[in-house]
């Protein structure tokens, strides 16, 4: 069975500082990997995804993530955080050929200090 | 592109009544739609997967007679919470996936409050 762990429940960074959100997954083969962002009371917006190929994936809003098979990780990074990045971030793993079902991590809440 | 809408965005109902939530893919054909439930400060819990024209597949522990899902067309899926009770109060989110993609696009969610 697939699973996702986001070790950090809450992270606080200063505006302009760099950010890294951790994500570890468990899956028997090469997974599909996603990062989503959710603002309060809203649905999820896809930031980026990894299916195959280049392990460094660029997304929207200046985010990137790196797939590391040896570490079963897919950490999200941003070089300079903006106050508008404050939100909940979810990592998800999707099974190939399984009708696209995804399993979500518990999320990381990002607070940005001025 | 790839916009998914939900209606209503919020609803308040009395205990014992039924509530229908619509999920629409506005600019693509959604062969598969997913329904999730999210409790405050928690992650998304997949309730069921629906494919157009066939019965929904429910996750373990989800009552299919309580949460009725219909996916009658390639752009519309509905979730009906029957005989709602206060414990059904939650944030319900749908997502849609097209035939040639493994990416889900999420709706904005529906806040259900049962009094």
Interface residues (C-beta under 8 A of the other chain):
Chain A: X32 X34 X36 X41 X42 X43 X44 X45 X46 X49 X51 X90 X94 X96 X99 X100 X101 X102 X103 X104 X105 X106 X107
Chain B: X4 X6 X32 X34 X42 X43 X44 X46 X49 X51 X91 X93 X95 X97 X102 X103 X104 X105 X106 X107 X108 X109 X111
